[in-house]
């Protein structure tokens, strides 16, 4: 079932909603991180909606992925602070009373500023999305096979690199909030260092920081360019830089992730 369909059938709760996570949204024994983060964002946006005014756009998110989430879960959100410019909302997802995800969202409208800086160019050897070769990873996680279209975004290089770069599109995106769609897609890549590991090596995201570089994400035909590049791996911990552009090469999101490597 699509994320939109699941949210439409969610059971209301005092501070959020309850939902059953289908197995086709799984990544290993837990829900795919982008799906869980999108659930948390939906709960946070509901808090803004109950305030009765037009909510400002999401500008930053910090997500901690603490424990496996599967089966029936409860998604809760609460207002932390409504400042003059920024609204902070905390959200969490729990299964059987145990918290599996905590998220902090910062919503902020535009303010006047004399500083203008945009230094996030897309990869130089990029294959345009309409010329890129699609593929289905039959041995990949369930969520990839069932909910996303994927195309290679860079030509195959010599040797192995700690980097992934794909075009990604959510198949069921109609009626989906643009920010939620972007967050849903944003974690669809394997970790950048996966190309240096054996396919059977278990990995797990611990922390994920996302900064929105636009107040209104938009692209052509639902395609987003995702890049993850590992720049550190030691003692079972890897750090990677992440970025998303639209089909016109405009930066949409910048991020960083901390990943546990079990091998």
C-alpha positions as a printed NumPy array, in Angstrom:
array([[  0.   ,   0.   ,   0.   ],
       [  1.157,   3.542,  -0.737],
       [  2.142,   5.964,   2.014],
       [ -0.848,   8.14 ,   1.125],
       [ -3.196,   5.178,   1.496],
       [ -1.679,   4.151,   4.797],
       [ -1.974,   7.665,   6.223],
       [ -5.588,   7.896,   5.049],
       [ -6.416,   4.702,   6.966],
       [ -4.426,   5.526,  10.106],
       [ -6.156,   5.286,  13.498],
       [ -6.315,   8.709,  15.186],
       [ -4.664,   9.143,  18.578],
       [ -4.639,  12.095,  20.974],
       [ -1.209,  13.279,  19.814],
       [ -0.854,  11.471,  16.5  ],
       [ -1.975,   8.204,  14.948],
       [ -1.438,   4.446,  14.884],
       [ -0.549,   2.541,  11.746],
       [  0.412,  -0.997,  10.706],
       [  3.636,  -1.077,   8.672],
       [  3.317,  -3.479,   5.72 ],
       [  6.251,  -5.789,   5.019],
       [  6.697,  -4.314,   1.553],
       [  7.973,  -1.144,   3.261],
       [ 10.643,  -3.11 ,   5.153],
       [ 14.402,  -2.778,   4.918],
       [ 15.604,  -5.94 ,   6.587],
       [ 13.791,  -6.42 ,   9.9  ],
       [ 12.676,  -2.801,  10.239],
       [ 10.778,  -0.209,   8.252],
       [ 12.723,   1.707,   5.624],
       [ 14.163,   4.854,   7.207],
       [ 12.686,   7.277,   4.689],
       [  9.231,   5.767,   5.272],
       [  9.528,   6.054,   9.075],
       [ 10.833,   9.625,   8.785],
       [  7.93 ,  10.526,   6.487],
       [  5.481,   9.143,   9.067],
       [  7.087,  11.306,  11.749],
       [  6.922,  14.373,   9.493],
       [  3.234,  13.732,   8.795],
       [  2.532,  13.727,  12.528],
       [  4.55 ,  16.937,  12.959],
       [  2.637,  18.63 ,  10.139],
       [ -0.621,  17.635,  11.845],
       [  0.482,  19.582,  14.921],
       [  0.987,  22.64 ,  12.724],
       [ -2.377,  22.072,  11.072],
       [ -4.179,  22.03 ,  14.422],
       [ -2.774,  25.49 ,  15.159],
       [ -5.103,  26.861,  12.482],
       [ -2.621,  29.019,  10.547],
       [ -0.631,  28.42 ,   7.367],
       [  2.41 ,  26.397,   8.483],
       [  5.882,  27.487,   7.342],
       [  7.923,  25.04 ,   5.257],
       [ 10.217,  22.407,   6.731],
       [ 13.852,  23.564,   6.717],
       [ 15.696,  20.981,   8.814],
       [ 15.217,  17.525,  10.341],
       [ 17.259,  15.443,  12.767],
       [ 16.265,  11.772,  12.929],
       [ 17.532,   9.127,  15.372],
       [ 16.803,   5.536,  14.346],
       [ 16.911,   3.693,  17.643],
       [ 15.178,   0.316,  17.367],
       [ 13.428,  -1.834,  14.725],
       [  9.952,  -0.683,  13.72 ],
       [  7.496,  -3.191,  12.253],
       [  3.911,  -4.283,  12.708],
       [  1.626,  -1.82 ,  14.485],
       [  3.268,   1.386,  15.667],
       [  2.158,   4.657,  17.235],
       [  3.359,   7.973,  15.806],
       [  3.227,  10.959,  18.151],
       [  4.252,  14.606,  17.815],
       [  4.258,  17.68 ,  20.045],
       [  5.131,  21.336,  19.787],
       [  8.445,  22.191,  21.452],
       [  8.639,  25.915,  20.744],
       [  6.964,  28.49 ,  18.567],
       [  9.51 ,  31.26 ,  18.133],
       [  9.25 ,  34.458,  16.172],
       [ 10.695,  32.801,  13.062],
       [ 11.108,  29.083,  13.742],
       [  8.69 ,  26.411,  14.964],
       [ 10.22 ,  23.312,  16.565],
       [  8.263,  20.057,  16.713],
       [  9.375,  16.71 ,  18.17 ],
       [  8.012,  13.402,  16.908],
       [  8.524,   9.793,  17.883],
       [  7.451,   6.358,  16.7  ],
       [  6.967,   3.558,  19.215],
       [  6.238,  -0.153,  18.914],
       [  4.725,  -1.959,  21.923],
       [  5.702,   0.962,  24.123],
       [  9.352,   1.004,  23.008],
       [ 10.539,   4.094,  21.133],
       [ 12.167,   3.185,  17.818],
       [ 12.571,   6.615,  16.221],
       [ 12.88 ,  10.182,  17.489],
       [ 12.799,  13.19 ,  15.166],
       [ 13.172,  16.926,  15.594],
       [ 11.761,  19.181,  12.856],
       [ 12.426,  22.897,  12.326],
       [  9.862,  24.83 ,  10.259],
       [ 10.768,  28.329,   9.11 ],
       [  9.391,  30.868,   6.674],
       [ 11.546,  33.297,   4.635],
       [ 13.284,  36.225,   6.342],
       [ 15.162,  39.116,   4.776],
       [ 18.902,  38.528,   4.353],
       [ 21.717,  40.084,   2.344],
       [ 23.622,  36.791,   2.121],
       [ 23.221,  34.705,  -1.041],
       [ 25.259,  31.497,  -1.369],
       [ 24.512,  28.387,  -3.413],
       [ 27.492,  26.091,  -3.897],
       [ 25.879,  22.675,  -4.371],
       [ 26.585,  21.688,  -8.007],
       [ 25.299,  18.338,  -9.229],
       [ 27.902,  15.689, -10.228],
       [ 29.913,  16.607, -13.328],
       [ 29.582,  13.213, -15.055],
       [ 25.839,  13.006, -14.564],
       [ 23.642,  10.883, -16.849],
       [ 20.364,  12.82 , -17.46 ],
       [ 17.339,  11.032, -16.011],
       [ 15.692,  10.594, -19.434],
       [ 18.833,   8.854, -20.763],
       [ 19.687,   6.857, -17.631],
       [ 19.342,   3.07 , -17.526],
       [ 16.757,   1.708, -15.12 ],
       [ 17.251,  -1.388, -13.016],
       [ 15.547,  -3.534, -10.391],
       [ 17.678,  -4.9  ,  -7.58 ],
       [ 16.013,  -8.289,  -7.097],
       [ 18.192,  -8.964,  -4.049],
       [ 17.655,  -5.515,  -2.599],
       [ 15.287,  -4.509,   0.22 ],
       [ 11.542,  -4.917,  -0.225],
       [ 10.775,  -1.201,  -0.175],
       [ 13.035,  -0.54 ,  -3.192],
       [ 11.463,  -3.24 ,  -5.351],
       [  7.889,  -2.369,  -4.462],
       [  7.746,   1.412,  -4.184],
       [ 10.514,   3.095,  -6.171],
       [ 11.764,   3.427,  -9.732],
       [ 15.555,   3.612,  -9.912],
       [ 18.047,   4.556, -12.641],
       [ 21.842,   4.737, -12.596],
       [ 22.928,   8.404, -12.603],
       [ 26.65 ,   8.012, -13.291],
       [ 28.601,   5.863, -15.765],
       [ 30.372,   2.854, -14.298],
       [ 33.869,   3.873, -13.223],
       [ 37.05 ,   1.911, -12.743],
       [ 37.558,   0.375,  -9.328],
       [ 35.254,   0.58 ,  -6.348],
       [ 34.318,   3.89 ,  -4.756],
       [ 32.499,   4.731,  -1.499],
       [ 29.773,   6.505,  -3.431],
       [ 26.252,   5.891,  -4.776],
       [ 24.435,   8.158,  -7.249],
       [ 20.968,   7.209,  -8.544],
       [ 17.877,   8.776, -10.004],
       [ 14.981,   7.802,  -7.729],
       [ 11.219,   8.223,  -8.048],
       [  8.4  ,   7.197,  -5.714],
       [  5.787,   5.287,  -7.723],
       [  2.805,   6.282,  -5.557],
       [  3.347,  10.011,  -5.109],
       [ -0.028,  11.409,  -6.167],
       [ -1.565,  13.588,  -3.415],
       [  1.644,  13.304,  -1.375],
       [  2.888,  16.481,   0.302],
       [  6.084,  17.614,  -1.563],
       [  8.222,  17.764,   1.593],
       [  7.008,  14.336,   2.696],
       [  7.714,  12.944,  -0.781],
       [ 11.255,  14.313,  -0.709],
       [ 11.944,  12.861,   2.743],
       [ 10.414,   9.54 ,   1.682],
       [ 12.853,   9.316,  -1.247],
       [ 15.877,  10.837,   0.47 ],
       [ 17.139,   7.66 ,   2.183],
       [ 16.51 ,   5.294,  -0.741],
       [ 20.216,   4.82 ,  -1.57 ],
       [ 22.36 ,   2.17 ,   0.099],
       [ 25.156,   3.669,   2.223],
       [ 27.965,   5.058,   0.088],
       [ 30.469,   2.543,   1.474],
       [ 28.342,  -0.453,   0.457],
       [ 30.368,  -0.714,  -2.745],
       [ 33.416,  -1.527,  -0.617],
       [ 31.642,  -4.185,   1.476],
       [ 30.321,  -7.652,   0.753],
       [ 26.578,  -7.686,  -0.069],
       [ 25.838,  -9.677,   3.097],
       [ 27.397,  -7.119,   5.463],
       [ 24.674,  -5.816,   7.843],
       [ 24.42 ,  -2.03 ,   8.154],
       [ 22.163,   0.232,  10.209],
       [ 21.583,   3.989,  10.183],
       [ 21.94 ,   5.623,  13.595],
       [ 21.514,   9.36 ,  12.983],
       [ 20.337,  11.35 ,   9.972],
       [ 20.552,  15.119,   9.528],
       [ 18.658,  16.749,   6.633],
       [ 18.734,  20.433,   5.637],
       [ 16.157,  21.574,   3.111],
       [ 17.646,  23.923,   0.512],
       [ 14.281,  24.998,  -0.855],
       [ 10.918,  25.914,   0.59 ],
       [  9.07 ,  24.279,  -2.319],
       [ 10.683,  21.102,  -3.715],
       [  9.733,  20.454,  -7.327],
       [ 11.084,  18.263, -10.112],
       [ 10.049,  16.723, -13.441],
       [  7.987,  13.542, -13.46 ],
       [  8.872,  12.763,  -9.837],
       [ 12.59 ,  12.078, -10.442],
       [ 15.175,  13.147,  -7.846],
       [ 18.946,  12.796,  -8.092],
       [ 20.37 ,  11.211,  -4.92 ],
       [ 24.055,  10.992,  -4.009],
       [ 25.653,   9.436,  -0.912],
       [ 29.405,   9.573,  -0.413],
       [ 31.158,   7.877,   2.488],
       [ 34.128,   9.885,   3.775],
       [ 34.941,   7.958,   6.957],
       [ 34.75 ,   4.354,   8.147],
       [ 36.53 ,   3.08 ,  11.236],
       [ 35.736,   0.698,  14.092],
       [ 32.327,  -0.157,  12.653],
       [ 31.16 ,   3.445,  12.184],
       [ 30.796,   5.253,   8.861],
       [ 29.967,   8.882,   8.162],
       [ 28.54 ,   9.937,   4.819],
       [ 27.52 ,  13.132,   3.066],
       [ 24.193,  13.118,   1.198],
       [ 22.616,  15.423,  -1.361],
       [ 19.526,  15.662,  -3.562],
       [ 18.969,  17.698,  -6.731],
       [ 15.981,  18.017,  -9.032],
       [ 16.064,  17.264, -12.766],
       [ 17.194,  20.834, -13.527],
       [ 20.248,  20.451, -11.29 ],
       [ 18.866,  22.647,  -8.514],
       [ 19.859,  21.545,  -4.978],
       [ 16.924,  20.4  ,  -2.869],
       [ 18.438,  18.832,   0.255],
       [ 21.801,  18.354,   1.947],
       [ 22.441,  15.812,   4.657],
       [ 24.768,  13.687,   6.713],
       [ 24.295,  10.203,   8.122],
       [ 26.007,   8.092,  10.757],
       [ 25.93 ,   4.363,   9.933],
       [ 26.861,   1.283,  11.945],
       [ 28.729,  -1.409,   9.957],
       [ 28.65 ,  -4.952,  11.302],
       [ 31.481,  -6.414,   9.269]])
